[in-house]
Amino acid sequence: MDLRSYVKLLLRRWPVFVVTVIVVGGAIGGASFFIPPVYSATSTLTFAPVLGSETTIDERRSSTFYVVERMATYAQTVSTTEILDPVIDEERLDTTAQKLADEIIVTVPSGTTLLSITAEGDTARGAASLANAIAARVPDAVAALEGVATTEASPVTVATFQAAEPPENRSSPNHRLNLAIAAVVALFLGVLFAVLADSFDTRVRRAKDLEALGLPYLGAVQLARGTEATTLLNFAAQPIDRKMAIRRIAIDVLFAADRSPAHVLVTSALPGAGKTTVAAGIASALSEAGNRVVYIDTDMRGGRLAAQLRLPQLLGVTDIVAGKADLDDVLQQWPVGGFTILPIGATAVGVSDLLGSDAFSLVLTALDERFDVIVIDAPPVTNTAEAARFTQNVHEIVVVAEAAETKRTDLVRATTSLQHAGAEIVGIVLNRTTRADDAAASPADTVAAQPQGAAAP
């Protein structure tokens, strides 16, 4: 993946990214403020050989070299119990010599006779006091190491070069550093979790998901937030981006039809995908282009377009199939959409029996004499047997999938059932997309979505 792909991924998965950054960053950064403060103080000692007034330069050089060589040994004495046990008692520390030895730092700059002791404490004064207390015990330890009983008799003198002072600032925790680390870790985990969420997502979100499933991409219709359902059905009142997307889809659907008048059935894998809105939009767009369009509602379980538009729906296609009404009695013109509506009707008829019946075929034949395009709003596909009935009279199928909601397995099941029944899948319409760049296919996607001989709109 290139940088642009990661940016698009983060835009799609921004809730995962933002929540991870806030939680992880807040946890790590916040924890820094709950860590007890630690102060460090350093006491530095200087070592020198005891020289007489008549000592020659060579003797001075030799004695000094001796002390330099012994500095590493002197440093080792700082961590011994002979020094630390008395210091623990003196400072009233709740620890052991071994633990204290692990906590102090003894350094000897190379080639020098300086020895620094760094001690830590929970207060600035306590750290300085501990460092100075340890340094005060070093001369006796050096005298014992040199085999003499007192410091006065020692061939090496130990003096304080710089006593430890209470530090002004704590040595840890370093809030700035910890916050920087928290930010880096949070950003890394945010990207990681966003990538994982995208990888394990089983829902269809964009054209590439359809390409991976081997399904033709017809187009996408953006989500219109805060818009009422009746407004969405009014094609003229649509936002320009939605209107253009529906027009492209409608033109491709018309080109895909292998007969004239064109018959197109619109269905979905699951209820609630917005297929009625898409079907009505296709009908309006084709009507706007000068075609005579009739919309047939055959979804008894769905939203029912006539009901949403508050049109009379006492009689409909089911009544015609049942022999209770004539075609002229049930057709209703919707001036706003520019097309004619054939409602579902009041007679209880199984959807599969309706779409696959000879009577419905006769209805289509009668409508062919009056209209250029017939758009059929069918219920969602649930199984292969039902799909076979759907395609008995209509072969061109448009499947609507709700972006970020329809699962890939459900979409594959529906399209496979239709294909096994002999249907031609014109394409998949991604409905209610939320990304502007996903609302329009790339040129390659558009060409792939069109049947042979179709021209790009």
N, C-alpha and C positions, 0 to 999 in steps of 0.2 A: 504493500500500500504506500502511495506517495502522501505528501503532506496534505494535499487537497482532499484526499480520501479520508484522512484522519479528521480533518476539520468538519467534513460533512457528517462523519460518524458521530463526532461529539455534539453536533447540532441536533442529530436525531436522538441521541441518548443523553441530552443535557440534564435531565432529572437525575440519572444515575451518577453522572460526573459531578454535578453540583452537590448532591447529598453526600457522596463519598468524600469530596474535598472538605466539606463543612465538618462532617463527623470525624474523619481521620485527623484533619488539621486541628480541629478543636480539641480532640482528645490528647494528641501529642503535645500541642502547644499549651493547652490548659494544664496538663500534668506537670509541665515545667514549673508552674507557679505553686505547686504543692510539694515540691522537693525541698527539704530543709536546707537552708543556706549553709555553705561551707566557706570558711575563711582560711587563707594560707599566709604564713609569715616565715621569713627566712633569716636565720642568724649565721653570720660568716665568721670563721676563725682563721687566724694566720699562724703558721708554724715556722719556727726558726731554730737553727742550732745554737747552743750556748758556746760562745767564743771568748777566748781570753784577749787581753789587750795587746799581747804580742803575737797573736795569730797571724800567720803569713797569708798572702792572697791565695796561694795554692791550697792552703788548709781551709780557708773560708769557702773556696770553690768546692773542695771535696766534701766538706760538711753540708753545704747546701744541697749538693747533688745527692747526698745520703738521705736528707729529709725528703727531697722530691721523690726518690725511689720508695720511701716508706709511706707516702701519702695514701696509697691504696690500702695499705694495712691499717693505717689510722682510721680510715673511713669505715672499715669493717667493724671497728670497736663500737661505733655509734649504735649499731643494732644489737648489741649484746645485752644480756640481762643485767650485767654489772652496772650498766648505765641506765637502762630503761626501768628496771624494777624500782629503784629509788625515786625516779622521776614520777612514776605512776602514783606512788604513795604521796609524794610531795604535792602533786597537782590534783590528787584525789580523783583519779580517772577510773571509770568503770570499764576496764579493758585488761588485756594481758600483754606481756612483753612481746610475744610473737605477733599479735594483732597490731600493736603499735609499731613494730618494726616494718610491717607491711604498709603502714600508712605514711611513714616519714620518707623523705627523699634526701639522700646524701649525694652530693656532687663534688668532684674535684676537677677543676679545669686542667687540661693537660699541660704539663710542664710548669705548674705553679705550686705554691705551698699554701694555697687557700682551700678551705673546706667549708661548704655551705650545707646547712641543715634546714630543710623546709618541713614544717609541721602544719597540720590542719586542725581546726577547731570549729565548734558551732558558733563561736563569737570571735570577733576580731582580737579582743584582749586575750582570750583563752589561747588562740593560735600563737600569738607573740610570746606569751608566757611559757608555753610548752616548748617552743623552739629555743628560747633562752635557757630554760631549765636543762634541756638535753646538752646544749653547748657548754654549760657550766660544769658538766660531769666529764667532759672529754679530757681535760688536762690530767686528772687522776688516772684515767684509763690509759693514757699515753705513757705516764710515768711507770705504771705497772707493766706495760708492754716493754718498756726499755729496761726493766729489771731493777728499778729503784723504789724506795718506799714513799718518797714524797716528791711533789712537783719541783721543790727547790733543788733536789739532787738530780733531776732529769736532764739529760743532755739536749733535750728539745723543749723549747718553751712554746706554750700555746697561749695566744692572746686573742681577745675579741677584736675582730677587724670592723665588723658592723653588727650591732645588736638588732634583734628583730623588733619592729615597731608594729603596733596594731594597724592592719591594712584598712584603707578607706572603703574599698569595694570588696565584695565577696568574689571568690574564685569560681564558685559554681553554686547554683546552676547559672549558665550563661543564657539569659532569656533570648537575646537577639539571635544567637547561634541556634538555640533550640527551636525558635519560631521559624528560622530559615530552613532548618532540617524538616520541621513539620510541614512546611509549605511544599518542599520538594517531594517528600514522601506522599503527601496527600494528592499532589498533582499526578504523580506516577501511578498511584493506586486508582485515582479517578479515571485516568485513561485506560488502565488495565481492566477495571470493572466494566467500563463502557464498551470496550472491545469484546469482553466475555459476554456481556448482556446481548450485544448485537449478534455474536456468533451462535448463541444458544436460543435466539429468538425464533419461534416457530410461526410467526405471523407474517403475512404479506404486507410489505410496506412500500415498495418501489418497483420500478420496471425490472431492475436486475434480479429481483426475487422471482419474477415470472420467467425471466430468461433461464434462470437456474433450474426451474421446473419444466422447461421445455414448452411453455405455454405462450401463445401469441399475445402481445401487448397492444391494446387498441388505443388507450389513452387514459388520462386521469382527470378527475374533477376535484378542485380544491374545496376544502371545508369552508362554508360561509358561517362564521361564528355569529351568534346572536340574531340570526335571520329566521323568521317564522317559516313554517312548512309551506303555507300558501304563497309566500313570496318566492320561495325556491321553485315553485311550479310555474311561476310567471317568467317566461323566458326573457321577455323584454326588460324585466326589472333586475336581471342577473348582473352581478359584477362583471366587468369586461373580461377578466381572465377566465371566469367560469363559462361565460358565453362563448368565448373563442375555443375553449377546450371541447365543449359540447358540439360546436359546429364541426370541428375536425373529426370527432367521433362519428357524427351523423353522416358526413360525407363518405368516410371510410365504410360505414355500414351500407350505404347505398351502393357504393362501388362493388362491395362484396356479394351483393345479391345476384344470383344466377338466373333470375327471371324478372319479368315485368308484367304486372305490378310486383313490387318487392315485398316479401314477407320476412319479418324479423321478429324473433321471439327473445324477450329479455328476461333473464332469470338470475338466480344467485345461488351460492352454496348454502347460505344460512339466512334466516329471516333478519330483518333490520339492517341490511346492507345498503338500503337506499335505492333499490332498483326501480321503484315507481317514479321517483324523481328523475332518475337517469332516462327511463323510457319516455316520460313526458317531455324531457328536454330534447331528446332525439326527434320526437314527433314535432315539436315546435320549431326546431332548427330546419328540418326538412320542409315544413310548411312555409317557413319564412323564405326558403329558396324557391318557392313557387310550386311545390308538389301538393297534390291533394292527399291528405294523410288522415287515416282513421286509427284511433287507439282503442284496442280491445282489452278490457280488464277481465282476466280469468283467474285472479288470485282471490279466492274466497276467504283466505286466512290473513291476507295482507291489509294494507291501509286503505284500499279502494279509492281510486282517484276521484270518482264522481262525488263520493262522500266528503273528501277533503275540499273539493271545490264547491260543495253545497249545491250540487245539481240534483234534479229529480232522478231517483234510481229505483223506482218501483218495478220497472221491467228492464231486462237486459238480455245478454247472450244466452244465459241458461234458459230463459223463458222461450227464446227462439228455438233452441235445440229441443226443448220439451214440447214444442208445438203450441205454446200458449200465447205467442206474440209474433208479429211480423217485423221485418227489419226496419221498415219505415216508422214503426211505433216506438222504437227504442233508441235510435240514433239521436245524439244530442250534439249540437255545435257549441264549441267553447270559443267565443270570439277572442278572448285574451290570448289563448295559446295558439289560435289559428288553425286548429284541427278538430275533427269530429271524434266524439267519445261514444263507445259502445259499452255501457256499464255491465257489471257482472250479473245483475238480475236477482230475483228473489227465490227462484226455484232451486231447491237443493239438488245439486248434481255433483258427483265426484269429479275433481279436477282432471284426473287422468281420463275418465270417461268422456269428459267434455272435449278436451284437446284432441283426443284420438278418435272421436266419433265421426261417422259419415255425415251426420247432421252439421257438425262444425265445419267439415269440408265444404258443404254446400253454402254455409254462411260466408266462408272465404271466397268462394266462387262468385257469389252475389256482390260482395264488396269489391272484388277485382274489377267489376264493370263500372264502379263509381270512383275508385281511388287509385292513386299511383303507388302509395306505400301503406302497408298494414303493419302496425307495431303492436305486438301482443305482450302484455304484462303477465307473465306466468309466475306461479309460486316457486319457491326454492326447490332445487332438485334434491330428493332424499335417497333415491335408489335407482338402480338400472331399469327396473320394470317401469317405473314412473317416467323415466327419461325416454323410454321407447314410445310411450304414449304421446309425450310432448312432441317428438319429432315425426310423428306419423303424417302430419299435414304441413309442418314447417321444419325446414332443415337448417336455416341460418340462425345460429344462436349467439347472443351476446350475454356473457356472464359478468355480473357486477360483484366485485369484492370490496369490502370496506377496508381501507388501508389501516393497518395497525390493529385490526380486530379479527379479520378472517384468517383462520389458520391454514397453513399450506396443505395439511392433510385433508381438510374439508374441501378446499378448492380442487385438489387433485382428484378426490373422490367424485365430486360433481362433474368435472370435465371428462373424466374417464367414463363415467356412466353415460354421458351424452354421446361421446365418441363411439362407444360400443353400440349405441342405439342407431348409429349412422348419421349423427348430426355433424354439421360443419361449424366448428367454433370460430366465429368471425374474430373474436378477440376478447380479452379481459379488460374491463373498465375498473380502474382503481378509483373508488369514490371516497370523498372526504379526506383527501390528502392534506397535509399541513406544511409541506415544503414546496416553495415556489419552483425549485429546479426539478422536483419530482412531478410537477403538474403537467409538464410537457416532455414528450419523449425526445431523445436525440434523433438525428436523421436516420441513423442505423436502426433504431428501435421502430421508427415510423414505417420504414420500408419493410421491416420484418413483420410488422403487424398487418400489412395489406396483402390481399390476395393477388394472384397473378393478374396483371393487366390494370391494377389500380394505380391511380396517380396520386401523388401526395397533394393534400389540399393546400 
